Amino acid sequence: MNMKTETKARKHSSPLLREVLSEVSKVEKKQIINKYAVATKLDQLLELRGWNKTTFAEKVNRHPSEITKWLSGTHNFTIDTLTEIADTFKISIAELF
């Protein structure tokens, strides 16, 4: 028997959540979107190259726990770090977005 399970994100809504989200500025929303975009791209690049977090950490001379933070979508990257990452993947910084 071949059972396929589909996992979908559930929407959560509450008055408190709506209140918190209403207090987030447009710029903050864009910052969040960009952080998740970079994390998603990093995850895709790792998968394409067949690298795990440990392999990538070695290539960028970081601890694997830092790579976990990068992939969480909450890390605030510096230009220097983005340059190192792009260089490791042999792509431009723009391609990380």
Secondary structure, 3 states (H helix, E strand, C coil): CCCCCCCCCCCCCCHHHHHHHHCCCHHHHHHHHHHHHHHHHHHHHHHHHCCCHHHHHHHCCCCHHHHHHHHHCCCCCCHHHHHHHHHHHCCCHHHHC
